[in-house]
Amino acid sequence: MKKGESASAALRDKLLDLISAVGAPGVDLEDALELTRKGLDDAFGGCLARVHRCQPASDNWHGAGSPDITTLCDRLEGSLEVPSEARVLNVQQIDGPAAAEALGSAGFQSVLNLPAIAGGRLVAATQLFLRTPLSDQVVLKLIEILAAQLGHVAARARLQAAVKAAAEYTREMIAEKDEAQSEERFFDARTGLPRTAILSDRLGQAIRRRQRSGRSAFAVLLVHADGLRTVSTTAGSEAVEEILVSTARRLRGLLRPADTVSQDGERFVVVLEGVRAAEDAMIVARRVRELIRRPFPVGSSELHIDPAVGVVFGGPSYDSPEALLRDAEVAADRACEFQPRVQLFNLASAGNQDQTRQLESELAGAIERKDFFLEYQPIVSLPRGWISGLEVFVRWRHPEMGLVPPDVFIPVAAGSPQVAELGYWVINETCEQIRRWQENLAPEAPPPVAINIAGRQLLHSGFPDRVRELLECSGVRGHQVRFDISETDLNKDTAAASGVLDKCLDMGIRVAVDDFSAESSSLTLLHALPVHALKIDGSLVCRSESQYRKWSVARTIVEMARALDIDVIADGIESREQLHHLHDAGCSQAQGYMFSGPVLPIHVEDLIRQGYPLDLRAPRASNVFR
């Protein structure tokens, strides 16, 4: 290794150690800021650090020991803006000519900005002024991750204060709007939940936080309490009121203090703060639905309702509460009419063809600009708990729209001429990442990575040759990747798919059938194609022990696959009961949010080393983790 590369690797190791220290349990914001400024000073071999606290406003300088530097700090006092985003700047790009000139005269060339965000607000920031330019892309990525860690610590440390401040703000808002009005105008008298006026204000705040910081994402759930008319007819209006009050109580118990639950007649609206992706909001929405579906004890009877939930991810395309609630209502109406009863608002299904066409036209440019990035979700071996594989997920960070939900852009990409180019990019990036993991984890080898292959890409001219070329360029062997192909795509042209997959098998690449069901056409695939694994369709991974029929189908698939020497992977595992049922059925691998959602590559190495120690022999009433 060359001297420059050795120094760069040492710098990355120091930054990784610093990221772990800042994000460790028990480290509060003060500790994190102190660790950051000292750690970065050590990592970069001497620099000038500024730690700014917003409330109360104060600047703390580190590394200003010499008279010249002290004088420089005095000149900079009041002339530097507080950074609101993590990035690297040339000194000349600093807002404020006086500050840029002073720093340039003192020999400083670059600036690192590390903001700490809590509740969508900037609470502190660290700036580092370096005498050399910084261009190492890996280091820049680590700087961004460190900024995110500071934000997590800030949010954790300020949660109680934020809740208290929100309550005080609500009271002030009520007083300012109309002191003569009674509180019932803003809160439902039966449930105590905020009404539309407060909901609109909370949505407006969430939109403004997201506009200031792309990381301040949120989601809106709209819950229709279907079945209340039947309850009113059979049990009376008092029973309806009892159900509404109980529903409000259940929602408050499920959600976090920072979230907002509002009521408008027979519908409930939830604002989820700090939601990273649409998939996270869908998980909460499904839990909300299952919670409200539980029986309501009213008098001597148990009454039921069947809620429908519409979900909207608060992306950059939203600039008003009205637009969010409108689209949430559209999604909730679809949930009332179709299965499943939880629906995510989809641009295409909602008729927004203009925006769909815009995304399709921008796919090629997004690949060139490297707007796409990858996350990886672990696949866990049962019952040992070590990570037996990873599944890769592609994400699109649009320069104007922000993070585009996968359920929006994946269908657009699948029908676009760019699907093959995007697919090859994913394969290439995955292979390069496997190579980096090999270097960092040696002598331990990283587990194989599953790549989802669209049907159009699989049958694209020259697909096997291009895959072979990508493998050879990265030095990755075929057995280190697996191709996951949906059952639907394989059934379209089984003969052509078989020929391509045979060539992939010659390279050592294994194949899994994704979203496997139990239809006769599915079973035919197992004989016609070189299949090594089945991924059980999520609809067969039940969330209730009472759904015996679905568990029986899942058990039959597992038994059939074992007889054919085919692995079975259960997707969408969220509960301990699901895990036990699948293990009892003989399922060998599982993945889902019970273990981990998709994460960035930087976090995968720790997951591989730690695994998930499981104790499946423990009584089912206890925690599944040791």
C-alpha atoms as one frame of an Amber mdcrd trajectory, in Angstrom:
protein
   0.000   0.000   0.000   1.329   3.428  -0.917   2.098   5.981   1.775  -0.810
   8.263   0.744  -3.245   5.327   0.699  -2.035   4.202   4.132  -2.584   7.669
   5.558  -6.045   7.823   3.983  -6.977   4.409   5.435  -5.787   5.506   8.870
  -7.908   8.639   8.583 -10.990   6.574   7.694 -10.388   4.276  10.670 -10.213
   7.283  12.990 -13.440   8.674  11.563 -15.204   5.305  11.946 -14.066   5.107
  15.578 -15.336   8.648  16.116 -18.725   7.837  14.552 -19.105   4.851  16.899
 -18.096   6.937  19.940 -20.493   9.778  19.111 -23.443   7.413  18.591 -22.756
   5.211  21.646 -25.557   4.809  24.237 -25.298   7.268  27.124 -23.481   9.950
  25.107 -25.480  13.196  25.321 -25.219  16.204  23.022 -22.527  17.955  25.084
 -20.386  14.805  25.140 -20.951  14.231  21.402 -19.875  17.772  20.455 -16.767
  17.522  22.643 -15.880  14.099  21.192 -16.423  15.452  17.681 -14.168  18.455
  17.948 -11.376  16.543  19.733 -11.668  13.496  17.465 -11.619  15.517  14.256
  -8.725  17.596  15.508  -6.795  14.355  16.063  -7.955  12.785  12.774  -6.868
  15.686  10.603  -3.605  16.305  12.401  -4.401  19.797  13.624  -7.163  22.147
  12.568  -9.310  24.987  13.832 -12.684  23.848  15.189 -15.767  25.928  15.956
 -18.576  24.399  18.026 -21.717  26.558  17.960 -24.684  26.085  20.311 -27.933
  27.707  19.125 -29.822  27.987  22.432 -28.381  29.947  24.097 -26.195  31.123
  21.232 -22.494  30.578  21.931 -19.284  29.802  20.052 -16.539  27.575  21.430
 -13.207  27.461  19.559 -10.755  24.571  19.701  -7.180  24.797  18.488  -6.867
  28.572  18.958  -3.767  28.399  21.146  -1.475  30.776  19.231  -1.929  34.576
  19.366  -2.457  34.743  15.598  -5.228  32.149  15.654  -6.863  33.788  18.672
  -6.892  37.079  16.786  -8.402  35.293  13.778 -11.190  33.844  15.952 -11.983
  37.318  17.249 -12.208  38.598  13.659 -14.538  35.730  12.726 -16.861  36.261
  15.685 -20.287  37.172  14.328 -19.259  36.920  10.662 -19.790  33.154  10.177
 -23.202  31.669   9.450 -24.278  28.540  11.312 -24.088  25.562   8.883 -27.403
  23.801   8.312 -26.193  20.913   6.126 -23.274  18.482   6.133 -20.852  19.344
   3.362 -17.318  20.336   2.437 -16.614  23.847   1.156 -13.717  25.754  -0.268
 -12.991  28.633   2.131 -13.864  31.109  -0.632 -17.408  29.672  -0.742 -18.191
  30.749   2.820 -21.054  33.225   3.091 -19.529  36.491   4.203 -16.559  37.986
   2.312 -14.886  39.161   5.513 -14.791  35.651   7.006 -13.573  34.079   3.744
 -10.815  36.672   3.390  -9.687  36.292   7.009  -9.514  32.491   6.790  -7.781
  32.563   3.400  -5.167  34.994   4.690  -4.458  32.650   7.598  -3.786  29.764
   5.185  -7.032  27.789   5.579  -8.334  26.189   2.376 -11.365  24.017   3.211
 -14.258  23.846   5.666 -16.210  20.833   7.028 -19.761  21.525   8.207 -21.385
  19.106  10.692 -24.879  20.175  11.839 -26.791  18.572  14.726 -30.555  18.502
  14.045 -33.257  17.788  16.643 -36.961  17.821  15.823 -36.185  19.379  12.444
 -34.371  22.303  14.046 -30.688  23.114  14.080 -29.524  22.905  17.711 -25.756
  22.878  17.279 -23.070  22.715  14.618 -19.392  21.946  14.306 -17.174  23.599
  11.693 -13.618  22.489  10.942 -11.214  24.728   9.056  -8.358  22.844   7.340
  -5.179  24.134   5.738  -5.419  21.551   2.927  -8.181  20.771   0.400 -10.174
  17.591   1.000 -11.218  15.367  -1.929 -11.362  11.763  -0.651 -14.942  10.680
  -1.443 -14.999   7.971   1.228 -13.939  10.477   3.874 -16.637  12.878   2.690
 -19.237  10.122   3.062 -18.007   9.406   6.584 -18.291  13.120   7.379 -21.934
  13.001   6.279 -22.578   9.928   8.453 -20.948  11.669  11.428 -23.277  14.640
  10.912 -26.253  12.263  10.911 -25.012  10.687  14.170 -24.831  14.137  15.762
 -28.417  14.710  14.662 -29.550  11.405  16.222 -27.839  12.256  19.510 -29.373
  15.739  19.491 -32.847  14.318  18.883 -32.396  11.738  21.636 -31.123  14.299
  24.134 -33.842  16.844  23.394 -36.904  14.612  23.081 -38.489  15.549  26.409
 -37.728  19.224  25.900 -39.206  19.094  22.400 -42.440  17.508  23.667 -42.751
  20.124  26.384 -42.068  22.925  23.909 -44.678  21.526  21.516 -47.288  21.482
  24.283 -46.463  25.067  25.252 -46.608  26.151  21.615 -50.037  24.551  21.195
 -51.385  26.426  24.219 -49.933  29.707  22.938 -51.375  29.139  19.494 -54.823
  28.511  20.925 -54.617  31.699  22.978 -53.401  33.764  20.008 -56.023  32.522
  17.561 -59.029  33.252  19.696 -58.834  33.558  23.469 -62.595  33.852  23.636
 -63.110  30.472  22.002 -63.402  27.431  24.218 -60.848  24.617  24.000 -63.446
  22.401  22.299 -62.816  24.303  19.081 -59.345  22.816  18.912 -59.769  19.476
  20.729 -62.434  16.803  20.451 -64.479  16.815  23.634 -64.816  12.993  23.710
 -61.280  11.858  22.904 -59.207  14.931  23.753 -57.433  14.697  20.383 -56.520
  17.810  18.349 -58.922  18.901  15.650 -58.203  20.069  12.099 -56.847  23.519
  13.061 -54.022  22.069  15.132 -53.454  19.248  12.619 -52.961  21.792   9.811
 -50.468  23.702  11.934 -48.502  20.521  12.744 -48.458  19.540   9.062 -47.243
  23.026   8.156 -44.412  22.705  10.685 -43.441  19.281   9.297 -43.362  20.684
   5.739 -41.176  23.631   6.796 -38.756  21.336   8.647 -38.453  19.117   5.590
 -37.852  22.152   3.374 -35.023  23.314   5.660 -33.466  19.870   5.936 -33.898
  17.024   3.469 -33.459  14.542   6.331 -36.529  15.792   8.251 -38.908  13.361
   6.552 -42.416  12.586   7.784 -45.529  10.684   6.770 -49.298  11.071   7.143
 -51.706   8.212   7.929 -55.436   8.685   7.426 -57.558   6.049   9.172 -61.171
   5.401   8.157 -63.024   3.609  10.963 -65.188   1.494   8.642 -67.997  -0.385
  10.349 -69.239   2.331  12.709 -72.592   2.566  10.883 -73.214  -1.104  11.575
 -72.237  -0.577  15.217 -74.637   2.370  15.449 -77.480   0.278  14.004 -76.884
  -2.751  16.208 -75.587  -1.216  19.447 -76.479   2.499  19.336 -74.628   5.816
  19.174 -73.177   5.445  22.682 -71.294   2.339  21.535 -69.891   4.325  18.597
 -68.593   6.973  21.006 -66.996   4.324  23.212 -65.202   2.846  20.188 -63.938
   6.274  19.100 -62.619   7.021  22.585 -60.956   3.584  22.797 -59.433   4.020
  19.333 -57.917   7.357  20.372 -56.486   5.724  23.496 -54.975   2.861  21.497
 -53.375   5.228  18.996 -51.837   7.386  21.729 -50.422   4.261  23.347 -48.891
   2.987  20.103 -47.292   6.176  18.788 -44.365   8.255  20.052 -44.760  11.570
  21.943 -43.341  13.494  18.968 -46.070  12.147  16.626 -49.465  13.828  16.254
 -52.844  12.069  16.423 -55.848  14.116  15.307 -59.547  13.368  14.927 -62.060
  14.644  12.407 -65.420  13.006  12.952 -65.053   9.266  12.347 -61.583   9.455
  10.836 -58.194   9.790  12.516 -55.101  11.444  11.074 -51.588  10.593  12.276
 -48.452  12.629  11.527 -45.348  10.447  11.899 -42.153  12.439  12.478 -38.657
  11.279  11.536 -39.785   8.646   9.007 -36.826   7.647   6.837 -38.716   5.956
   4.007 -42.225   5.093   2.845 -41.675   1.439   3.881 -41.248   2.534   7.518
 -44.562   4.418   7.393 -46.284   1.333   5.934 -45.046  -0.791   8.830 -46.572
   1.647  11.332 -49.783   1.821   9.277 -50.176  -1.965   9.365 -49.650  -1.942
  13.130 -52.273   0.805  13.481 -54.757  -1.252  11.487 -54.131  -4.442  13.461
 -54.444  -2.518  16.735 -57.826  -1.023  15.808 -59.122  -4.362  14.456 -58.912
  -5.890  17.913 -62.302  -6.346  19.614 -63.762  -3.403  21.567 -65.427  -4.520
  24.817 -68.657  -2.493  25.042 -70.981  -3.512  27.831 -71.312  -7.282  27.739
 -70.435  -7.506  24.036 -67.319  -7.348  21.885 -67.675  -5.089  18.843 -65.457
  -4.959  15.760 -64.623  -2.439  13.061 -62.494  -2.899   9.932 -60.263   0.195
   9.518 -58.739   1.253   6.207 -55.503   3.252   6.243 -54.165   5.617   3.586
 -50.475   6.555   3.737 -48.656   9.553   2.226 -44.889  10.034   2.443 -44.168
  13.744   2.951 -41.688  14.236   0.137 -40.566  17.476  -1.530 -43.559  17.526
  -3.883 -45.792  18.618  -0.975 -45.893  22.260   0.084 -49.293  22.482   1.804
 -51.266  20.518   4.443 -54.246  20.447   2.072 -52.299  18.516  -0.583 -51.117
  15.960   1.976 -54.614  15.369   3.355 -56.086  15.199  -0.162 -53.680  12.453
  -1.244 -54.050  10.624   2.093 -57.811  10.603   1.485 -57.247   9.178  -2.021
 -55.086   6.390  -0.582 -57.614   5.693   2.212 -60.465   5.471  -0.312 -58.452
   2.893  -2.298 -57.839   0.983   0.938 -61.605   0.896   1.530 -62.223  -0.576
  -1.933 -59.243  -2.897  -2.457 -56.998  -5.307  -0.607 -54.802  -4.849   1.271
 -56.621  -2.421   3.545 -53.448  -0.341   3.894 -52.570   1.648   0.755 -49.631
   3.952   0.038 -50.474   6.928  -2.162 -48.959   6.206  -5.559 -48.422   8.901
  -8.161 -49.170   6.582 -11.048 -52.279   4.975  -9.560 -53.582   8.410  -8.579
 -53.480   9.525 -12.197 -50.462  11.820 -11.972 -49.123  10.715 -15.327 -47.169
  13.943 -15.883 -44.933  13.296 -12.891 -44.580   9.633 -13.851 -43.383  10.662
 -17.315 -41.013  13.178 -15.704 -39.407  10.450 -13.603 -39.065   8.177 -16.629
 -37.406  10.932 -18.677 -34.924  11.654 -15.867 -33.814   8.055 -15.262 -30.842
   8.213 -17.644 -29.592  11.486 -16.181 -30.016  10.135 -12.655 -27.721   7.202
 -13.435 -25.088   9.543 -14.878 -25.349  11.961 -11.919 -25.109   9.039  -9.482
 -28.391  10.025  -7.827 -28.977   6.346  -7.024 -27.497   4.605  -4.004 -27.840
   1.151  -2.442 -28.955  -0.190   0.916 -28.704  -3.769   2.174 -31.056  -5.830
   4.351 -29.678  -8.846   6.236 -31.025 -12.366   5.715 -30.724 -14.353   8.952
 -30.065 -18.074   9.267 -32.429 -20.011  11.563 -31.902 -20.980  14.274 -28.250
 -19.917  14.570 -28.863 -16.224  13.993 -25.804 -15.463  11.876 -26.251 -13.472
   8.691 -26.419 -15.886   5.768 -27.042 -13.287   3.072 -27.985  -9.737   2.178
 -30.566  -8.301  -0.195 -29.727  -5.086  -2.047 -32.262  -2.270  -2.519 -31.807
   0.670  -4.883 -32.774   4.181  -3.701 -33.210   7.372  -5.738 -32.265  10.715
  -4.203 -33.788  13.164  -6.712 -32.095  16.612  -6.780 -35.478  18.389  -6.540
 -37.978  15.841  -5.231 -35.705  14.389  -2.571 -35.933  10.675  -1.764 -38.383
   9.155  -4.270 -40.371   6.268  -2.691 -39.348   2.912  -4.244 -42.958   1.968
  -4.951 -43.134   5.080  -7.153 -39.939   4.846  -9.193 -39.452   1.035  -9.376
 -42.578   0.499 -11.550 -41.500   3.458 -13.694 -38.000   2.004 -14.107 -39.335
  -1.511 -14.812 -41.308  -0.196 -17.790 -38.568   2.096 -19.051 -35.891   1.426
 -21.704 -33.405   2.370 -18.964 -34.245  -0.708 -16.874 -31.284  -2.698 -18.229
 -28.798   0.143 -17.692 -30.029   0.685 -14.132 -29.880  -3.054 -13.494 -26.278
  -3.299 -14.691 -25.387  -0.315 -12.495 -26.850  -2.122  -9.458 -24.907  -5.314
 -10.279 -21.660  -3.382 -10.746 -22.061  -1.312  -7.552 -22.973  -4.440  -5.573
 -19.898  -6.302  -6.823 -17.652  -3.353  -5.952 -19.195  -3.233  -2.478 -18.631
  -6.979  -1.993 -14.977  -6.431  -2.929 -14.657  -3.673  -0.308 -16.281  -5.886
   2.323 -13.831  -8.666   1.458 -10.935  -6.323   2.219 -12.423  -4.982   5.458
 -13.740  -8.289   6.847 -10.769 -10.506   5.915 -10.174 -13.299   6.711 -13.938
 -13.605   7.204 -15.825 -13.625   3.882 -18.966 -11.517   3.416 -22.218 -13.438
   2.842 -23.691 -13.630  -0.690 -25.799 -10.689  -1.834 -29.194 -11.105  -3.519
 -29.862  -8.763  -6.461 -33.389  -8.326  -7.803 -33.411  -8.828 -11.581 -36.351
  -7.554 -13.628 -37.747  -9.830 -16.315 -36.906  -7.356 -19.097 -33.312  -7.181
 -17.893 -32.948 -10.968 -17.619 -33.984 -11.391 -21.251 -32.022  -8.358 -22.422
 -29.644  -9.180 -25.286 -26.199 -10.133 -24.010 -27.226 -10.250 -20.325 -25.019
 -13.251 -19.333 -21.973 -11.801 -21.117 -22.388  -8.430 -19.437 -22.755 -10.081
 -16.026 -19.596 -12.128 -16.617 -17.721  -8.949 -17.563 -18.858  -7.132 -14.388
 -17.846 -10.064 -12.199 -14.398 -10.289 -13.782 -13.760  -6.531 -13.500 -14.574
  -6.506  -9.784 -12.861  -9.790  -8.957 -16.064 -11.129  -7.392 -16.976 -14.762
  -7.964 -20.397 -15.920  -9.078 -21.245 -17.738  -5.829 -20.997 -14.411  -3.980
 -24.174 -13.102  -5.624 -27.679 -14.455  -6.112 -30.307 -13.326  -8.603 -33.848
 -12.933  -7.213 -36.447 -12.997  -9.996 -40.177 -12.677  -9.455 -42.379 -15.637
 -10.171 -44.469 -13.475 -12.519 -41.471 -12.574 -14.697 -40.271 -16.169 -14.880
 -43.685 -17.403 -15.996 -43.802 -14.980 -18.947 -41.197 -16.908 -20.970 -39.950
 -19.868 -18.973 -37.989 -21.415 -21.870 -35.996 -18.236 -22.585 -35.430 -17.629
 -18.888 -34.151 -21.183 -18.455 -31.460 -20.696 -21.099 -30.219 -17.450 -19.492
 -30.243 -18.891 -15.987 -28.273 -21.950 -17.099 -25.509 -19.583 -18.272 -25.667
 -17.770 -14.924 -25.386 -21.110 -13.169 -22.218 -21.845 -15.170 -20.742 -18.708
 -13.557 -21.680 -20.006 -10.092 -24.605 -17.598  -9.632 -27.498 -19.027  -7.649
 -31.149 -18.207  -8.394 -34.135 -17.550  -6.115 -37.801 -17.272  -7.062 -39.201
 -14.126  -5.442 -42.797 -13.766  -4.171 -43.352 -17.518  -4.465 -46.970 -18.661
  -4.090 -48.504 -22.123  -4.204 -50.130 -22.173  -7.642 -49.544 -24.965 -10.132
 -47.580 -22.645 -12.447 -45.253 -21.878  -9.550 -44.572 -25.527  -8.894 -43.793
 -26.080 -12.586 -40.996 -23.499 -12.332 -39.143 -25.665  -9.834 -38.767 -28.404
 -12.453 -38.153 -26.158 -15.452 -35.540 -23.802 -13.969 -32.288 -24.120 -11.966
 -33.780 -22.780  -8.724 -31.800 -22.829  -5.469 -34.102 -20.866  -3.145 -37.707
 -19.726  -2.733 -38.769 -16.486  -1.108 -42.207 -17.018   0.417 -44.747 -14.448
  -0.694 -45.378 -11.908   2.081 -49.116 -12.712   2.025 -48.290 -16.183   3.394
 -46.252 -14.803   6.312 -49.210 -14.154   8.569 -49.299 -11.739  11.453 -51.844
 -13.732  13.435 -51.572 -17.183  14.939 -55.261 -17.715  14.150 -54.661 -17.679
  10.381 -54.069 -21.443  10.328 -54.805 -21.862   6.623 -52.024 -19.515   5.567
 -49.584 -21.129   7.974 -50.528 -24.501   6.518 -49.755 -23.296   2.986 -46.412
 -21.895   4.132 -45.575 -25.177   5.899 -46.452 -27.148   2.735 -44.137 -24.975
   0.626 -41.298 -25.464   3.121 -41.759 -29.248   3.184 -41.894 -29.432  -0.619
 -38.768 -27.270  -0.981 -36.831 -29.372   1.541 -37.716 -32.488  -0.415 -36.258
 -30.820  -3.541 -33.188 -29.580  -1.636 -34.228 -25.940  -2.133 -33.721 -23.277
   0.528 -36.734 -21.288   1.779 -36.442 -17.645   2.809 -39.359 -15.981   4.594
 -39.659 -12.247   3.937 -41.446  -9.575   5.966 -40.817 -10.988   9.457 -41.981
  -8.464  12.033 -42.914 -10.496  15.116 -41.573 -13.217  17.344 -44.660 -15.382
  16.698 -43.967 -15.382  12.959 -40.374 -16.384  13.626 -41.407 -19.320  15.830
 -44.014 -20.599  13.352 -41.569 -20.460  10.456 -38.839 -22.171  12.435 -41.282
 -24.878  13.524 -42.237 -25.349   9.862 -38.591 -25.944   8.959 -37.844 -22.595
   7.298 -34.070 -22.084   7.184 -33.746 -18.313   6.619 -35.707 -15.137   7.329
 -35.505 -11.397   6.808 -37.595  -8.452   7.928 -37.803  -5.488  10.248 -37.732
  -7.737  13.302 -34.009  -7.991  12.594 -33.220  -4.903  10.537 -34.503  -2.794
   7.710 -32.270  -1.939   4.739 -29.148  -0.083   5.928 -26.217   1.729   4.331
 -23.064  -0.299   3.525 -21.139   1.352   6.378 -23.399  -0.404   8.915 -23.392
  -3.838   7.270 -19.954  -4.888   8.547 -21.047  -4.543  12.186 -24.225  -6.528
  11.464 -22.167  -9.316   9.877 -19.795  -9.475  12.832 -22.540  -9.379  15.484
 -25.314 -11.444  13.901 -28.573 -11.958  15.797 -28.156 -14.472  18.652 -31.500
 -16.264  18.847 -32.962 -18.465  21.551 -35.859 -20.232  19.873 -36.122 -22.716
  22.709 -37.145 -19.986  25.155 -40.822 -19.784  26.206 -42.751 -17.750  23.661
 -43.859 -15.226  26.250 -40.270 -14.052  26.721 -38.046 -11.973  24.488 -36.672
 -13.889  21.532 -33.305 -12.199  21.868 -30.863 -13.145  24.577
